[in-house]
Amino acid sequence: MKHVLGAVCGASVLLVVPAMAETTLTIATVNNGDMIRMQGLTGEFTKKNPDIAVKWVTLEENVLRQRVTTDIATKGGQFDVLTIGTYEVPIWAKKGWLVPLANLGADYDVADLLPKIKDAVSADGKLYAAPFYGESSMVMYRTDLFEKAGLKMPEKPTWDFVIDAAKKLTDKNAGTYGICLRGKAGWGENMAFLSAMANSYGARWFDEKWEPQFNTPEWKTTLTTYVNLMKEAGPPGASSNGFNENLALFNAGKCAMWIDATVAASFVTNPKDSKVADKVGFALAPNTGLGKNANWLWAWNLAIPAGSKKTEAAEKFIAWATSKDYTKLVASKEGWANVPPGTRTSLYQNDEYLKVAPFAKLTLASIDAADPNKPTVKPVPYVGVQYAAIPEFQGIGTQVGQQFSAALAGSMTVDAALTAAQSATEREMKRAGYIK
């Protein structure tokens, strides 16, 4: 078996070729830890399927979205398996862009998928993508720094508590920052965090008539609070930081708190990855007492583009990578704490996992608490917690993310960013015919 590693146009490319391969699957994926781990284990799949070779194209999150969306919309056919999120699945299924996954095998156990996650990757009762890992978001914090400062993290913290603690825990001379939050522009980067935060402050993307809401007091409070908090208690250059950058900062001991994806929990508690592995606690994402926490719902999923000529091989790979057996394979190589979380009910009933994953119950509680059908305090016409599940959102969310990242960087005021976000969103919604 041959492993070839290279780099093409900002993407890392890994080719796993068994000697007898007849079919090569090209798989587009995101450069997150769990996906990197899956690439390392691909040889286990090709051993059992010597007629299939696997070529991995690994991309940064924003680039992946762009490349995959362009490819599927133009029927480019570059990829046989796509890594896509819960946002894309129902929209692309409706457009006829994805193959329904009807042949995952008798032992796949679709009924074991967590209901919230399964619903998010289904359309008209059919599964259009298989979840590789699922997540919500939560607070990860340094127990040692909290103890030293005489602070106790509540199980359900308010934003007031988090803001106050972040300021008290910031020691810029020592290179410790009270809080690390996403600032990198992107609808799935800073806007995932900020939309969830806005939900907890009573804000929403659109009212019931699809009118954009960035000119409301709730959004002004959200963005002002975020920018001020990051200026006072966040790391320098935060407007360039996404999930991976903040993970690296937290693992290096630079952040007292980090509010982000629950999937990070296994990395921040793994001594191989983290300098502070034995000093991490977890709490639910913050609230303001309005009945919504600032947590999202997301899964990275594997799907097959319609028109693929390699559907059978692709479905075999997807069944392998998202199966219970794959979970056991990761557990045998990396330990139960490091298996892909958030997709299967059986994992949260597995004593071996619960014993070594102190974050397991809170991850499940966070996923269960996220409600894509009622994401906000006030009613909305859209489905989705940290996004609105309409085709136009990708473009709008990216534009708004750029304005808000600029406000964080200090190159525009909060008021100017909100005004620009409002007019850009109004323009796109008029063009798309939602509003007049």
C-alpha positions as CSV (number, residue, x, y, z in Angstrom):
1,M,0.0,0.0,0.0
2,K,1.3,3.4,-1.0
3,H,0.8,6.8,0.9
4,V,1.6,9.9,-1.0
5,L,1.4,13.3,0.6
6,G,1.5,16.6,-1.3
7,A,0.1,20.2,-1.4
8,V,-1.9,21.8,-4.2
9,C,-3.2,25.4,-4.2
10,G,-3.4,25.6,-0.4
11,A,-4.9,22.1,0.0
12,S,-3.0,19.2,1.4
13,V,-3.5,16.1,-0.7
14,L,-3.1,12.5,0.7
15,L,-3.4,9.5,-1.6
16,V,-3.9,6.1,0.0
17,V,-3.4,3.4,-2.8
18,P,-3.8,-0.3,-2.2
19,A,-2.0,-2.4,-4.8
20,M,-5.1,-3.7,-6.5
21,A,-7.1,-0.4,-6.6
22,E,-9.5,0.0,-9.5
23,T,-11.5,3.0,-8.2
24,T,-10.1,6.2,-6.8
25,L,-12.4,8.2,-4.5
26,T,-11.5,11.9,-4.2
27,I,-12.7,13.1,-0.8
28,A,-12.9,16.8,0.1
29,T,-12.6,17.5,3.8
30,V,-11.9,20.2,6.5
31,N,-8.6,20.5,8.3
32,N,-10.1,19.7,11.8
33,G,-8.5,17.2,14.1
34,D,-11.0,14.4,13.8
35,M,-10.8,14.5,10.0
36,I,-7.0,14.4,10.1
37,R,-7.3,11.4,12.4
38,M,-9.7,9.7,9.9
39,Q,-7.1,10.2,7.1
40,G,-4.5,8.5,9.2
41,L,-6.8,5.5,9.5
42,T,-7.8,5.2,5.8
43,G,-5.4,2.3,5.4
44,E,-7.8,0.2,7.5
45,F,-10.6,0.9,5.0
46,T,-8.4,0.1,1.9
47,K,-7.2,-3.1,3.5
48,K,-10.8,-4.3,3.6
49,N,-11.5,-2.8,0.2
50,P,-8.4,-3.4,-1.9
51,D,-10.2,-2.3,-5.1
52,I,-10.6,1.3,-3.8
53,A,-8.0,4.0,-3.4
54,V,-8.6,7.1,-1.5
55,K,-7.4,10.6,-2.4
56,W,-7.9,13.2,0.4
57,V,-8.1,16.9,-0.4
58,T,-7.9,18.8,3.0
59,L,-8.9,22.4,3.1
60,E,-9.3,25.2,5.6
61,E,-13.0,25.6,6.6
62,N,-13.9,28.7,4.5
63,V,-12.0,27.4,1.5
64,L,-13.7,24.0,1.7
65,R,-17.1,25.6,1.7
66,Q,-16.3,27.7,-1.4
67,R,-14.7,24.9,-3.4
68,V,-17.3,22.3,-2.6
69,T,-20.2,24.7,-3.2
70,T,-18.8,25.8,-6.6
71,D,-18.1,22.2,-7.6
72,I,-21.5,20.9,-6.9
73,A,-23.4,23.9,-8.3
74,T,-21.5,23.8,-11.6
75,K,-21.5,19.9,-11.7
76,G,-17.7,20.1,-11.8
77,G,-17.4,16.5,-10.6
78,Q,-14.0,17.0,-8.8
79,F,-15.1,15.2,-5.7
80,D,-16.7,11.8,-5.0
81,V,-17.3,12.4,-1.3
82,L,-18.0,15.8,0.2
83,T,-17.6,17.0,3.8
84,I,-20.5,19.3,4.3
85,G,-22.4,20.8,7.2
86,T,-26.0,20.6,8.5
87,Y,-26.6,24.0,6.7
88,E,-26.0,22.6,3.2
89,V,-27.6,19.1,3.5
90,P,-31.4,20.0,3.3
91,I,-30.8,22.8,0.8
92,W,-28.7,20.7,-1.5
93,A,-31.0,17.7,-1.1
94,K,-34.0,19.8,-2.2
95,K,-32.0,21.0,-5.3
96,G,-31.3,17.3,-6.2
97,W,-27.6,17.8,-5.7
98,L,-27.1,14.9,-3.3
99,V,-27.5,11.1,-3.5
100,P,-29.8,9.7,-0.8
101,L,-27.8,7.2,1.3
102,A,-30.0,4.1,1.1
103,N,-27.2,1.4,1.0
104,L,-25.1,1.9,4.2
105,G,-25.4,-1.8,5.1
106,A,-27.5,-3.9,7.4
107,D,-25.4,-3.3,10.4
108,Y,-25.1,0.5,10.0
109,D,-28.0,1.2,12.5
110,V,-29.5,4.5,11.3
111,A,-31.9,4.3,14.3
112,D,-28.9,4.8,16.6
113,L,-28.2,8.3,15.2
114,L,-29.0,11.1,17.7
115,P,-32.5,12.4,16.6
116,K,-31.5,16.1,16.4
117,I,-28.5,15.2,14.2
118,K,-30.4,12.7,12.1
119,D,-33.2,15.2,11.4
120,A,-30.6,17.8,10.4
121,V,-29.1,15.6,7.6
122,S,-32.4,14.2,6.3
123,A,-35.0,15.5,3.9
124,D,-38.4,14.0,3.2
125,G,-37.6,11.1,5.5
126,K,-34.4,10.1,3.6
127,L,-30.8,10.4,4.8
128,Y,-28.8,12.6,2.5
129,A,-25.5,12.7,4.5
130,A,-24.0,10.6,7.2
131,P,-22.8,12.5,10.3
132,F,-19.1,12.1,11.1
133,Y,-19.2,14.1,14.2
134,G,-21.9,16.3,15.8
135,E,-21.5,19.3,18.1
136,S,-23.1,22.1,20.0
137,S,-21.0,24.7,21.8
138,M,-20.1,25.2,25.5
139,V,-17.7,27.0,27.9
140,M,-14.3,25.4,28.4
141,Y,-12.4,26.9,31.3
142,R,-9.2,26.6,33.3
143,T,-10.1,25.2,36.7
144,D,-6.7,26.2,38.2
145,L,-7.1,29.8,37.2
146,F,-10.6,30.0,38.5
147,E,-9.5,28.5,41.8
148,K,-6.6,30.9,42.1
149,A,-8.9,33.9,41.5
150,G,-11.5,32.6,44.0
151,L,-14.1,32.1,41.2
152,K,-16.6,29.3,40.8
153,M,-18.0,28.5,37.4
154,P,-21.8,27.9,37.5
155,E,-23.2,25.0,35.5
156,K,-25.4,27.5,33.6
157,P,-23.4,30.7,33.6
158,T,-24.8,34.1,32.6
159,W,-23.0,36.4,30.2
160,D,-22.6,38.9,33.1
161,F,-20.6,36.2,35.0
162,V,-18.5,35.3,32.0
163,I,-17.7,38.9,31.2
164,D,-16.7,39.7,34.8
165,A,-14.6,36.5,35.2
166,A,-12.9,37.2,31.8
167,K,-11.7,40.6,33.0
168,K,-10.5,39.3,36.4
169,L,-8.6,36.4,34.8
170,T,-6.8,38.5,32.2
171,D,-3.1,38.9,32.9
172,K,-1.6,40.4,29.7
173,N,1.9,40.5,31.1
174,A,1.8,36.8,31.7
175,G,0.2,36.2,28.3
176,T,-3.0,34.9,29.7
177,Y,-6.3,36.2,28.3
178,G,-9.6,35.9,30.1
179,I,-11.5,34.7,27.0
180,C,-10.8,33.5,23.5
181,L,-13.6,33.8,21.0
182,R,-13.9,33.4,17.2
183,G,-13.1,36.6,15.2
184,K,-12.2,35.2,11.8
185,A,-14.7,36.3,9.2
186,G,-17.0,33.6,7.8
187,W,-20.6,32.6,8.1
188,G,-19.4,29.4,9.8
189,E,-16.6,31.0,11.7
190,N,-17.3,34.3,13.6
191,M,-20.9,34.3,12.6
192,A,-21.6,30.8,14.0
193,F,-20.5,32.2,17.4
194,L,-22.0,35.6,17.1
195,S,-25.4,34.3,15.8
196,A,-25.6,31.9,18.8
197,M,-24.6,34.7,21.1
198,A,-27.2,37.0,19.5
199,N,-29.9,34.4,20.1
200,S,-29.1,34.5,23.8
201,Y,-29.5,38.3,23.8
202,G,-32.9,38.1,22.1
203,A,-31.7,39.1,18.6
204,R,-32.5,37.4,15.4
205,W,-31.4,37.5,11.7
206,F,-34.8,38.2,10.3
207,D,-38.3,39.0,11.6
208,E,-41.3,37.0,10.6
209,K,-41.5,38.9,7.3
210,W,-37.9,38.3,6.4
211,E,-36.8,41.9,7.2
212,P,-33.2,41.9,8.4
213,Q,-32.8,42.9,12.1
214,F,-29.3,44.4,12.4
215,N,-30.8,47.8,13.2
216,T,-32.3,46.5,16.5
217,P,-31.1,47.2,20.1
218,E,-30.6,43.5,20.6
219,W,-27.9,43.2,17.9
220,K,-26.3,46.4,19.0
221,T,-26.0,45.0,22.6
222,T,-24.6,41.7,21.2
223,L,-21.9,43.2,19.0
224,T,-21.0,46.0,21.5
225,T,-20.6,43.4,24.3
226,Y,-18.5,41.1,22.1
227,V,-16.2,43.8,20.8
228,N,-15.7,45.4,24.3
229,L,-15.1,42.0,25.9
230,M,-12.5,41.0,23.3
231,K,-10.7,44.3,23.6
232,E,-10.5,44.1,27.4
233,A,-9.9,40.3,27.9
234,G,-9.2,38.7,24.5
235,P,-5.9,37.9,22.8
236,P,-4.2,40.2,20.3
237,G,-5.1,39.6,16.6
238,A,-8.4,38.0,17.6
239,S,-10.0,39.0,14.3
240,S,-7.9,36.4,12.6
241,N,-8.8,33.6,15.0
242,G,-11.2,30.8,14.1
243,F,-11.8,27.4,15.7
244,N,-8.3,26.0,15.1
245,E,-6.4,29.1,16.1
246,N,-8.3,29.4,19.4
247,L,-7.8,25.7,20.0
248,A,-4.1,26.1,19.7
249,L,-4.2,29.2,22.1
250,F,-6.2,27.3,24.7
251,N,-4.0,24.2,24.5
252,A,-0.9,26.4,25.0
253,G,-2.4,27.8,28.2
254,K,-3.2,31.2,26.9
255,C,-7.0,31.3,27.5
256,A,-8.8,31.2,30.8
257,M,-12.1,30.6,29.0
258,W,-13.0,29.5,25.5
259,I,-16.6,29.3,24.2
260,D,-16.7,27.0,21.2
261,A,-17.6,23.7,19.7
262,T,-18.1,20.8,22.1
263,V,-16.0,18.7,19.8
264,A,-12.9,20.5,21.1
265,A,-13.4,18.9,24.5
266,S,-11.4,15.8,23.7
267,F,-8.5,17.9,22.3
268,V,-8.2,20.2,25.3
269,T,-8.2,17.3,27.7
270,N,-5.7,15.2,25.7
271,P,-2.2,15.5,27.2
272,K,-0.8,14.8,23.7
273,D,-2.4,18.0,22.4
274,S,-2.8,20.2,25.5
275,K,-0.5,21.7,28.1
276,V,-3.5,22.2,30.4
277,A,-5.2,18.8,29.8
278,D,-5.8,18.1,33.5
279,K,-7.0,21.6,34.4
280,V,-10.1,22.0,32.2
281,G,-13.7,22.3,33.3
282,F,-16.9,22.6,31.2
283,A,-20.2,24.5,31.5
284,L,-23.2,25.2,29.3
285,A,-22.9,28.2,26.9
286,P,-23.9,31.5,28.6
287,N,-27.4,33.0,28.7
288,T,-28.9,36.4,29.6
289,G,-32.0,34.9,31.4
290,L,-34.2,35.1,28.3
291,G,-34.5,31.4,27.9
292,K,-31.9,30.8,25.2
293,N,-28.2,29.7,25.7
294,A,-25.6,30.9,23.2
295,N,-25.1,27.4,21.8
296,W,-25.4,26.1,18.3
297,L,-26.1,22.8,16.6
298,W,-23.8,21.5,13.9
299,A,-22.5,18.3,12.3
300,W,-19.8,17.7,9.8
301,N,-21.2,15.0,7.4
302,L,-20.1,12.9,4.5
303,A,-22.3,13.1,1.3
304,I,-22.2,12.0,-2.3
305,P,-22.8,14.5,-5.1
306,A,-25.5,13.6,-7.6
307,G,-24.2,12.5,-10.9
308,S,-21.2,10.7,-9.2
309,K,-20.1,7.6,-11.2
310,K,-18.6,6.1,-8.1
311,T,-21.6,6.0,-5.8
312,E,-21.2,2.4,-4.7
313,A,-17.6,2.9,-3.6
314,A,-18.4,6.2,-2.0
315,E,-21.2,4.8,0.0
316,K,-18.9,2.0,1.2
317,F,-16.4,4.5,2.4
318,I,-19.1,6.7,4.1
319,A,-20.6,3.6,5.9
320,W,-17.1,2.7,7.2
321,A,-16.2,6.2,8.4
322,T,-19.4,6.9,10.2
323,S,-20.0,3.4,11.7
324,K,-19.9,2.1,15.2
325,D,-16.9,0.0,14.1
326,Y,-15.0,3.1,13.1
327,T,-15.7,4.5,16.6
328,K,-14.2,1.3,18.1
329,L,-11.2,1.6,15.7
330,V,-10.4,5.1,17.0
331,A,-10.9,4.0,20.6
332,S,-8.4,1.1,20.0
333,K,-5.8,3.5,18.6
334,E,-6.4,6.7,20.4
335,G,-8.5,5.9,23.5
336,W,-12.3,6.2,24.0
337,A,-12.0,9.9,24.9
338,N,-10.9,10.8,21.4
339,V,-13.6,9.1,19.3
340,P,-15.8,11.4,17.1
341,P,-18.6,12.6,19.3
342,G,-22.2,13.8,19.0
343,T,-23.7,11.4,16.4
344,R,-24.8,8.2,18.1
345,T,-27.0,7.5,21.1
346,S,-25.1,4.3,21.9
347,L,-21.9,6.3,22.5
348,Y,-23.6,8.2,25.4
349,Q,-24.7,4.8,26.9
350,N,-21.1,3.4,26.7
351,D,-19.6,3.1,30.1
352,E,-16.0,3.0,28.7
353,Y,-16.6,6.4,27.0
354,L,-18.4,8.0,29.9
355,K,-15.6,6.9,32.3
356,V,-12.9,8.8,30.3
357,A,-15.0,11.7,28.8
358,P,-15.9,14.1,31.6
359,F,-17.5,16.3,28.9
360,A,-19.8,13.6,27.5
361,K,-23.0,14.5,29.4
362,L,-22.6,18.2,28.9
363,T,-22.0,17.7,25.1
364,L,-25.3,15.7,24.9
365,A,-27.2,18.2,27.0
366,S,-25.9,21.0,24.8
367,I,-27.0,19.2,21.6
368,D,-30.4,18.5,23.1
369,A,-30.8,22.1,24.2
370,A,-30.3,23.5,20.7
371,D,-33.5,23.9,18.8
372,P,-33.1,24.7,15.1
373,N,-36.9,25.0,14.8
374,K,-37.2,27.6,17.6
375,P,-33.7,29.1,17.7
376,T,-34.5,32.6,19.0
377,V,-36.5,34.3,21.8
378,K,-38.8,36.0,19.2
379,P,-40.4,34.0,16.4
380,V,-38.5,33.6,13.1
381,P,-39.4,32.3,9.6
382,Y,-36.2,30.2,9.3
383,V,-34.8,27.0,10.6
384,G,-31.3,26.9,12.0
385,V,-29.6,28.0,15.2
386,Q,-26.4,29.8,14.1
387,Y,-27.6,30.2,10.5
388,A,-30.8,30.6,8.5
389,A,-31.3,27.6,6.3
390,I,-31.9,29.5,3.0
391,P,-29.6,29.3,0.0
392,E,-28.8,33.1,0.2
393,F,-27.4,32.8,3.7
394,Q,-23.9,31.7,2.7
395,G,-23.3,34.9,0.8
396,I,-25.0,37.1,3.3
397,G,-23.4,35.5,6.3
398,T,-19.9,35.9,4.7
399,Q,-20.5,39.6,4.1
400,V,-21.8,40.3,7.6
401,G,-19.0,38.3,9.1
402,Q,-16.5,40.6,7.3
403,Q,-18.2,43.7,8.8
404,F,-18.2,42.3,12.3
405,S,-14.6,41.1,12.0
406,A,-13.6,44.6,10.9
407,A,-15.4,46.0,14.0
408,L,-13.4,43.6,16.2
409,A,-10.1,44.6,14.5
410,G,-11.0,48.3,15.1
411,S,-11.1,49.3,11.5
412,M,-14.8,50.3,11.7
413,T,-17.1,51.1,14.6
414,V,-19.8,48.8,15.9
415,D,-22.5,51.2,14.6
416,A,-20.9,51.3,11.1
417,A,-20.6,47.5,11.0
418,L,-24.3,47.0,11.9
419,T,-25.4,49.6,9.3
420,A,-23.3,47.9,6.6
421,A,-24.7,44.5,7.7
422,Q,-28.2,45.8,7.6
423,S,-27.9,47.3,4.1
424,A,-26.0,44.4,2.6
425,T,-28.6,41.9,4.0
426,E,-31.5,44.0,2.8
427,R,-30.0,44.3,-0.7
428,E,-29.6,40.5,-1.0
429,M,-33.0,39.7,0.4
430,K,-34.7,42.2,-2.0
431,R,-32.7,40.7,-4.9
432,A,-33.8,37.2,-3.9
433,G,-37.5,38.3,-3.6
434,Y,-38.0,37.8,0.1
435,I,-38.8,41.4,0.7
436,K,-39.8,44.4,-1.5
